[in-house]
Every structure is written in C-alpha cells, then in structure tokens.
Amino acid sequence: MPAANTKWEFERDRSVLIVIDMQNYFVREGAVLEVKDSRAQIPTIKKLIEKCREYSVPIIYTVHEPDAVFSPLEVDYHPGLQNFLKNMGPDDMKVISELAPMPNDIVLRKRRFSAFYQTDLELILRNIRGKANPVDTIIICGTVTNICCESTARDAFFRDYKVVFGTDVCSALTPESHNATLVNMEIFGRSLDCDAIVQAIEAGRG
C-alpha cells in the first residue's frame, strides 16, 4: 500500500462521510453482485459511522439503482442483473441493516457509478453544513473500491474537494483491484485506514 499523501490536512468540521452502496444486493452472501470482502468491512465501517455521528460529521449513504433503461451497458455487462431486476425483492436495494441510516442521515439514489453523476450530491454538499463551515472534504467508504468508490473520489477531486479514501473500509472483488485504486489515490486524494481517520475526527483535523 502506498504511503499517504500529506500535502494537506482535513478539518472534521468541514468534512462529510459518504457510505457507498453497502446494499443487500452487493453485501449479502449469494447476492447477484456479491462483493465477498464487503462483509469483512462491516464492523470497521460501523465504527467510522459511529465516530462521525459522535462528532456531528454528516453522513450520506448512496444507493445504487441500475435498470435496463437508464443503465443499459451496466446491465449488459452483468448478464444476471437483468433477471435480478425483474425479480428483486423489496429489501434487495436497501442499505444493510447493520449500517442502517438514521433519520438525520441522507440517502442518495444514483443510477451510475459516481455519486456525483446526475444526482443532488453537489447541492447537498454546498448546503449540508451551512455557510459557516462549508464542506471541503469527503471521506469515502463502502463498495466497490475500484468502481463506485473510485469514480466518486475522482469526481470529487475534479470539483476541488479533498478526498480521504478509507483503505480498510472499502472493498473490491479482488485485492489487486483494491490496491490499484489505493495507488491512484496518491493522485486523487489521501489513503488512510479507519483508525487514522477516527483519530483525525477526534482531534478535529488530520
């Protein structure tokens, strides 16, 4: 894993946490788009979420909702997905119960990999902390590391947000693809493990 880029610090009171796509149809055993390693991250992500709640860091959950009309290539690339979408149950798209959003959290629905693409995320980020402490840093956790997590991180960087990318709170289909994204984060952000992020939140900056 590459050494963290230390060209900038982030401030707790100008940060938000984005929990990417920790949904039943990615996380549960046997799920149509199962990411096996995502289950191992549940306790660590929960720890990060709880720390953010303790220090009033806003939490945004993304829920990925592909369909054959608005996400045709994605459905084509995953042959089982079209059948799943026709037969999915009411809970398949939901965030897993272990990490369930609280009433004050925001749940953002998206149809493409990036949480920024044709969603209200930019509007939310401009206003979620008010004018006194506008958001300038996004902390990313969730799944899939090299797809939705990395796409969101890159789009955040292009919009001049600082990106803190959780090394042990993101999961991918293979270790190789996960580690490749961490190398990319040397350009687009800082790669930090959960303990380092929690320490920075407790200290107020890091």
LOVO-371259 format. One record per residue (C-alpha): residue in three letters; x, y, z; residue number from 0. Coordinates in nm, 3 decimals, padded with zeros to 5 digits. Example, Ala and Ser with C-alpha at 12.3 -4.5 7.8 and 13.67 -1.06 7.14 Angstrom:
2
<pt kenu="ALA" east="01.230" north="-00.450" up="00.780" marba="0"/>
<pt kenu="SER" east="01.367" north="-00.106" up="00.714" marba="1"/>
***
This chain:
206
<pt kenu="MET" east="00.000" north="00.000" up="00.000" marba="0"/>
<pt kenu="PRO" east="00.140" north="00.344" up="-00.089" marba="1"/>
<pt kenu="ALA" east="00.233" north="00.599" up="00.175" marba="2"/>
<pt kenu="ALA" east="-00.034" north="00.860" up="00.243" marba="3"/>
<pt kenu="ASN" east="-00.004" north="01.193" up="00.067" marba="4"/>
<pt kenu="THR" east="00.042" north="01.457" up="00.338" marba="5"/>
<pt kenu="LYS" east="00.024" north="01.775" up="00.128" marba="6"/>
<pt kenu="TRP" east="-00.295" north="01.879" up="00.305" marba="7"/>
<pt kenu="GLU" east="-00.487" north="01.820" up="00.625" marba="8"/>
<pt kenu="PHE" east="-00.860" north="01.789" up="00.657" marba="9"/>
<pt kenu="GLU" east="-01.082" north="01.950" up="00.917" marba="10"/>
<pt kenu="ARG" east="-01.351" north="01.749" up="01.089" marba="11"/>
<pt kenu="ASP" east="-01.594" north="02.041" up="01.082" marba="12"/>
<pt kenu="ARG" east="-01.569" north="02.074" up="00.705" marba="13"/>
<pt kenu="SER" east="-01.600" north="01.703" up="00.628" marba="14"/>
<pt kenu="VAL" east="-01.872" north="01.459" up="00.534" marba="15"/>
<pt kenu="LEU" east="-01.872" north="01.079" up="00.524" marba="16"/>
<pt kenu="ILE" east="-02.007" north="00.905" up="00.214" marba="17"/>
<pt kenu="VAL" east="-02.101" north="00.538" up="00.257" marba="18"/>
<pt kenu="ILE" east="-02.103" north="00.394" up="-00.092" marba="19"/>
<pt kenu="ASP" east="-02.355" north="00.123" up="-00.190" marba="20"/>
<pt kenu="MET" east="-02.345" north="-00.102" up="00.117" marba="21"/>
<pt kenu="GLN" east="-02.665" north="-00.264" up="-00.002" marba="22"/>
<pt kenu="ASN" east="-02.804" north="-00.613" up="00.033" marba="23"/>
<pt kenu="TYR" east="-02.752" north="-00.697" up="-00.333" marba="24"/>
<pt kenu="PHE" east="-02.378" north="-00.626" up="-00.303" marba="25"/>
<pt kenu="VAL" east="-02.307" north="-00.745" up="00.051" marba="26"/>
<pt kenu="ARG" east="-02.520" north="-01.047" up="00.132" marba="27"/>
<pt kenu="GLU" east="-02.387" north="-01.397" up="00.068" marba="28"/>
<pt kenu="GLY" east="-02.504" north="-01.519" up="-00.270" marba="29"/>
<pt kenu="ALA" east="-02.620" north="-01.174" up="-00.381" marba="30"/>
<pt kenu="VAL" east="-02.634" north="-01.113" up="-00.756" marba="31"/>
<pt kenu="LEU" east="-02.343" north="-00.867" up="-00.743" marba="32"/>
<pt kenu="GLU" east="-02.182" north="-01.007" up="-00.430" marba="33"/>
<pt kenu="VAL" east="-01.859" north="-00.848" up="-00.311" marba="34"/>
<pt kenu="LYS" east="-01.742" north="-01.109" up="-00.062" marba="35"/>
<pt kenu="ASP" east="-01.488" north="-00.885" up="00.111" marba="36"/>
<pt kenu="SER" east="-01.755" north="-00.624" up="00.184" marba="37"/>
<pt kenu="ARG" east="-01.882" north="-00.827" up="00.478" marba="38"/>
<pt kenu="ALA" east="-01.542" north="-00.811" up="00.646" marba="39"/>
<pt kenu="GLN" east="-01.558" north="-00.432" up="00.641" marba="40"/>
<pt kenu="ILE" east="-01.894" north="-00.403" up="00.820" marba="41"/>
<pt kenu="PRO" east="-01.754" north="-00.366" up="01.177" marba="42"/>
<pt kenu="THR" east="-01.492" north="-00.113" up="01.068" marba="43"/>
<pt kenu="ILE" east="-01.740" north="00.093" up="00.865" marba="44"/>
<pt kenu="LYS" east="-01.978" north="00.084" up="01.160" marba="45"/>
<pt kenu="LYS" east="-01.701" north="00.217" up="01.385" marba="46"/>
<pt kenu="LEU" east="-01.636" north="00.502" up="01.142" marba="47"/>
<pt kenu="ILE" east="-02.005" north="00.586" up="01.113" marba="48"/>
<pt kenu="GLU" east="-02.048" north="00.590" up="01.489" marba="49"/>
<pt kenu="LYS" east="-01.748" north="00.820" up="01.531" marba="50"/>
<pt kenu="CYS" east="-01.888" north="01.057" up="01.268" marba="51"/>
<pt kenu="ARG" east="-02.223" north="01.063" up="01.447" marba="52"/>
<pt kenu="GLU" east="-02.049" north="01.131" up="01.777" marba="53"/>
<pt kenu="TYR" east="-01.877" north="01.438" up="01.632" marba="54"/>
<pt kenu="SER" east="-02.166" north="01.554" up="01.411" marba="55"/>
<pt kenu="VAL" east="-01.994" north="01.475" up="01.082" marba="56"/>
<pt kenu="PRO" east="-02.279" north="01.447" up="00.828" marba="57"/>
<pt kenu="ILE" east="-02.332" north="01.104" up="00.674" marba="58"/>
<pt kenu="ILE" east="-02.452" north="01.045" up="00.319" marba="59"/>
<pt kenu="TYR" east="-02.542" north="00.696" up="00.205" marba="60"/>
<pt kenu="THR" east="-02.554" north="00.616" up="-00.164" marba="61"/>
<pt kenu="VAL" east="-02.791" north="00.355" up="-00.302" marba="62"/>
<pt kenu="HIS" east="-02.709" north="00.226" up="-00.648" marba="63"/>
<pt kenu="GLU" east="-03.021" north="00.159" up="-00.856" marba="64"/>
<pt kenu="PRO" east="-02.936" north="00.028" up="-01.203" marba="65"/>
<pt kenu="ASP" east="-03.205" north="-00.063" up="-01.451" marba="66"/>
<pt kenu="ALA" east="-03.217" north="-00.179" up="-01.810" marba="67"/>
<pt kenu="VAL" east="-03.349" north="00.155" up="-01.939" marba="68"/>
<pt kenu="PHE" east="-03.122" north="00.405" up="-01.767" marba="69"/>
<pt kenu="SER" east="-02.815" north="00.183" up="-01.715" marba="70"/>
<pt kenu="PRO" east="-02.814" north="-00.033" up="-02.030" marba="71"/>
<pt kenu="LEU" east="-02.441" north="-00.102" up="-02.051" marba="72"/>
<pt kenu="GLU" east="-02.417" north="-00.193" up="-01.685" marba="73"/>
<pt kenu="VAL" east="-02.698" north="-00.443" up="-01.723" marba="74"/>
<pt kenu="ASP" east="-02.542" north="-00.582" up="-02.042" marba="75"/>
<pt kenu="TYR" east="-02.207" north="-00.633" up="-01.866" marba="76"/>
<pt kenu="HIS" east="-02.373" north="-00.835" up="-01.588" marba="77"/>
<pt kenu="PRO" east="-02.599" north="-01.097" up="-01.753" marba="78"/>
<pt kenu="GLY" east="-02.761" north="-01.197" up="-01.424" marba="79"/>
<pt kenu="LEU" east="-02.855" north="-00.841" up="-01.339" marba="80"/>
<pt kenu="GLN" east="-03.144" north="-00.806" up="-01.582" marba="81"/>
<pt kenu="ASN" east="-03.316" north="-01.115" up="-01.444" marba="82"/>
<pt kenu="PHE" east="-03.248" north="-00.993" up="-01.091" marba="83"/>
<pt kenu="LEU" east="-03.405" north="-00.656" up="-01.163" marba="84"/>
<pt kenu="LYS" east="-03.721" north="-00.827" up="-01.285" marba="85"/>
<pt kenu="ASN" east="-03.746" north="-01.044" up="-00.975" marba="86"/>
<pt kenu="MET" east="-03.582" north="-00.844" up="-00.696" marba="87"/>
<pt kenu="GLY" east="-03.742" north="-00.831" up="-00.354" marba="88"/>
<pt kenu="PRO" east="-03.831" north="-00.515" up="-00.161" marba="89"/>
<pt kenu="ASP" east="-03.516" north="-00.527" up="00.050" marba="90"/>
<pt kenu="ASP" east="-03.254" north="-00.602" up="-00.216" marba="91"/>
<pt kenu="MET" east="-03.171" north="-00.238" up="-00.286" marba="92"/>
<pt kenu="LYS" east="-03.171" north="-00.134" up="00.080" marba="93"/>
<pt kenu="VAL" east="-02.863" north="-00.050" up="00.285" marba="94"/>
<pt kenu="ILE" east="-02.774" north="-00.349" up="00.501" marba="95"/>
<pt kenu="SER" east="-02.938" north="-00.348" up="00.842" marba="96"/>
<pt kenu="GLU" east="-02.604" north="-00.342" up="01.029" marba="97"/>
<pt kenu="LEU" east="-02.532" north="00.001" up="00.882" marba="98"/>
<pt kenu="ALA" east="-02.888" north="00.129" up="00.853" marba="99"/>
<pt kenu="PRO" east="-02.919" north="00.507" up="00.804" marba="100"/>
<pt kenu="MET" east="-03.055" north="00.717" up="01.089" marba="101"/>
<pt kenu="PRO" east="-03.329" north="00.976" up="01.036" marba="102"/>
<pt kenu="ASN" east="-03.077" north="01.262" up="01.014" marba="103"/>
<pt kenu="ASP" east="-02.863" north="01.086" up="00.754" marba="104"/>
<pt kenu="ILE" east="-02.910" north="01.146" up="00.383" marba="105"/>
<pt kenu="VAL" east="-02.980" north="00.860" up="00.143" marba="106"/>
<pt kenu="LEU" east="-02.881" north="00.948" up="-00.213" marba="107"/>
<pt kenu="ARG" east="-03.003" north="00.738" up="-00.502" marba="108"/>
<pt kenu="LYS" east="-02.787" north="00.707" up="-00.811" marba="109"/>
<pt kenu="ARG" east="-02.804" north="00.520" up="-01.141" marba="110"/>
<pt kenu="ARG" east="-02.437" north="00.538" up="-01.241" marba="111"/>
<pt kenu="PHE" east="-02.112" north="00.458" up="-01.064" marba="112"/>
<pt kenu="SER" east="-02.024" north="00.810" up="-00.948" marba="113"/>
<pt kenu="ALA" east="-02.231" north="00.959" up="-00.669" marba="114"/>
<pt kenu="PHE" east="-02.198" north="01.295" up="-00.847" marba="115"/>
<pt kenu="TYR" east="-02.338" north="01.194" up="-01.185" marba="116"/>
<pt kenu="GLN" east="-02.686" north="01.345" up="-01.233" marba="117"/>
<pt kenu="THR" east="-02.765" north="01.342" up="-00.859" marba="118"/>
<pt kenu="ASP" east="-02.819" north="01.613" up="-00.599" marba="119"/>
<pt kenu="LEU" east="-02.485" north="01.548" up="-00.429" marba="120"/>
<pt kenu="GLU" east="-02.327" north="01.882" up="-00.520" marba="121"/>
<pt kenu="LEU" east="-02.633" north="02.069" up="-00.395" marba="122"/>
<pt kenu="ILE" east="-02.626" north="01.868" up="-00.073" marba="123"/>
<pt kenu="LEU" east="-02.255" north="01.932" up="-00.016" marba="124"/>
<pt kenu="ARG" east="-02.297" north="02.306" up="-00.068" marba="125"/>
<pt kenu="ASN" east="-02.564" north="02.328" up="00.199" marba="126"/>
<pt kenu="ILE" east="-02.533" north="02.041" up="00.445" marba="127"/>
<pt kenu="ARG" east="-02.301" north="02.229" up="00.682" marba="128"/>
<pt kenu="GLY" east="-02.432" north="02.577" up="00.621" marba="129"/>
<pt kenu="LYS" east="-02.233" north="02.883" up="00.522" marba="130"/>
<pt kenu="ALA" east="-02.010" north="02.894" up="00.831" marba="131"/>
<pt kenu="ASN" east="-01.825" north="02.568" up="00.762" marba="132"/>
<pt kenu="PRO" east="-01.881" north="02.464" up="00.401" marba="133"/>
<pt kenu="VAL" east="-01.778" north="02.111" up="00.311" marba="134"/>
<pt kenu="ASP" east="-01.433" north="02.083" up="00.154" marba="135"/>
<pt kenu="THR" east="-01.351" north="01.720" up="00.238" marba="136"/>
<pt kenu="ILE" east="-01.521" north="01.391" up="00.151" marba="137"/>
<pt kenu="ILE" east="-01.441" north="01.072" up="00.342" marba="138"/>
<pt kenu="ILE" east="-01.521" north="00.765" up="00.133" marba="139"/>
<pt kenu="CYS" east="-01.602" north="00.412" up="00.245" marba="140"/>
<pt kenu="GLY" east="-01.807" north="00.127" up="00.100" marba="141"/>
<pt kenu="THR" east="-01.806" north="-00.082" up="-00.215" marba="142"/>
<pt kenu="VAL" east="-01.686" north="-00.138" up="-00.484" marba="143"/>
<pt kenu="THR" east="-01.341" north="00.014" up="-00.429" marba="144"/>
<pt kenu="ASN" east="-01.233" north="00.048" up="-00.791" marba="145"/>
<pt kenu="ILE" east="-01.576" north="00.118" up="-00.938" marba="146"/>
<pt kenu="CYS" east="-01.825" north="00.334" up="-00.747" marba="147"/>
<pt kenu="CYS" east="-01.585" north="00.440" up="-00.472" marba="148"/>
<pt kenu="GLU" east="-01.308" north="00.542" up="-00.710" marba="149"/>
<pt kenu="SER" east="-01.549" north="00.704" up="-00.957" marba="150"/>
<pt kenu="THR" east="-01.688" north="00.918" up="-00.677" marba="151"/>
<pt kenu="ALA" east="-01.340" north="01.004" up="-00.549" marba="152"/>
<pt kenu="ARG" east="-01.223" north="01.116" up="-00.892" marba="153"/>
<pt kenu="ASP" east="-01.533" north="01.329" up="-00.948" marba="154"/>
<pt kenu="ALA" east="-01.488" north="01.486" up="-00.606" marba="155"/>
<pt kenu="PHE" east="-01.127" north="01.574" up="-00.688" marba="156"/>
<pt kenu="PHE" east="-01.235" north="01.729" up="-01.020" marba="157"/>
<pt kenu="ARG" east="-01.469" north="01.952" up="-00.818" marba="158"/>
<pt kenu="ASP" east="-01.189" north="02.062" up="-00.582" marba="159"/>
<pt kenu="TYR" east="-01.291" north="01.854" up="-00.282" marba="160"/>
<pt kenu="LYS" east="-01.026" north="01.692" up="-00.068" marba="161"/>
<pt kenu="VAL" east="-01.072" north="01.315" up="-00.073" marba="162"/>
<pt kenu="VAL" east="-00.996" north="01.086" up="00.221" marba="163"/>
<pt kenu="PHE" east="-01.016" north="00.730" up="00.092" marba="164"/>
<pt kenu="GLY" east="-01.056" north="00.457" up="00.353" marba="165"/>
<pt kenu="THR" east="-00.812" north="00.175" up="00.291" marba="166"/>
<pt kenu="ASP" east="-00.980" north="-00.079" up="00.520" marba="167"/>
<pt kenu="VAL" east="-01.339" north="00.042" up="00.488" marba="168"/>
<pt kenu="CYS" east="-01.366" north="-00.012" up="00.113" marba="169"/>
<pt kenu="SER" east="-01.394" north="-00.349" up="-00.061" marba="170"/>
<pt kenu="ALA" east="-01.341" north="-00.485" up="-00.411" marba="171"/>
<pt kenu="LEU" east="-01.381" north="-00.811" up="-00.596" marba="172"/>
<pt kenu="THR" east="-01.006" north="-00.876" up="-00.583" marba="173"/>
<pt kenu="PRO" east="-00.715" north="-00.749" up="-00.370" marba="174"/>
<pt kenu="GLU" east="-00.538" north="-00.642" up="-00.689" marba="175"/>
<pt kenu="SER" east="-00.815" north="-00.408" up="-00.798" marba="176"/>
<pt kenu="HIS" east="-00.849" north="-00.269" up="-00.446" marba="177"/>
<pt kenu="ASN" east="-00.478" north="-00.197" up="-00.421" marba="178"/>
<pt kenu="ALA" east="-00.469" north="-00.042" up="-00.768" marba="179"/>
<pt kenu="THR" east="-00.722" north="00.217" up="-00.654" marba="180"/>
<pt kenu="LEU" east="-00.512" north="00.296" up="-00.348" marba="181"/>
<pt kenu="VAL" east="-00.222" north="00.370" up="-00.583" marba="182"/>
<pt kenu="ASN" east="-00.448" north="00.601" up="-00.783" marba="183"/>
<pt kenu="MET" east="-00.545" north="00.785" up="-00.465" marba="184"/>
<pt kenu="GLU" east="-00.192" north="00.917" up="-00.446" marba="185"/>
<pt kenu="ILE" east="-00.311" north="01.149" up="-00.724" marba="186"/>
<pt kenu="PHE" east="-00.675" north="01.200" up="-00.632" marba="187"/>
<pt kenu="GLY" east="-00.669" north="01.201" up="-00.251" marba="188"/>
<pt kenu="ARG" east="-00.521" north="01.053" up="00.064" marba="189"/>
<pt kenu="SER" east="-00.542" north="00.686" up="00.156" marba="190"/>
<pt kenu="LEU" east="-00.595" north="00.641" up="00.530" marba="191"/>
<pt kenu="ASP" east="-00.707" north="00.347" up="00.738" marba="192"/>
<pt kenu="CYS" east="-01.006" north="00.365" up="00.970" marba="193"/>
<pt kenu="ASP" east="-00.800" north="00.421" up="01.286" marba="194"/>
<pt kenu="ALA" east="-00.620" north="00.718" up="01.128" marba="195"/>
<pt kenu="ILE" east="-00.949" north="00.871" up="01.014" marba="196"/>
<pt kenu="VAL" east="-01.106" north="00.820" up="01.357" marba="197"/>
<pt kenu="GLN" east="-00.804" north="00.980" up="01.528" marba="198"/>
<pt kenu="ALA" east="-00.829" north="01.281" up="01.298" marba="199"/>
<pt kenu="ILE" east="-01.202" north="01.315" up="01.367" marba="200"/>
<pt kenu="GLU" east="-01.137" north="01.302" up="01.742" marba="201"/>
<pt kenu="ALA" east="-00.854" north="01.558" up="01.713" marba="202"/>
<pt kenu="GLY" east="-01.053" north="01.785" up="01.483" marba="203"/>
<pt kenu="ARG" east="-00.806" north="01.764" up="01.195" marba="204"/>
<pt kenu="GLY" east="-00.562" north="01.524" up="01.041" marba="205"/>
***
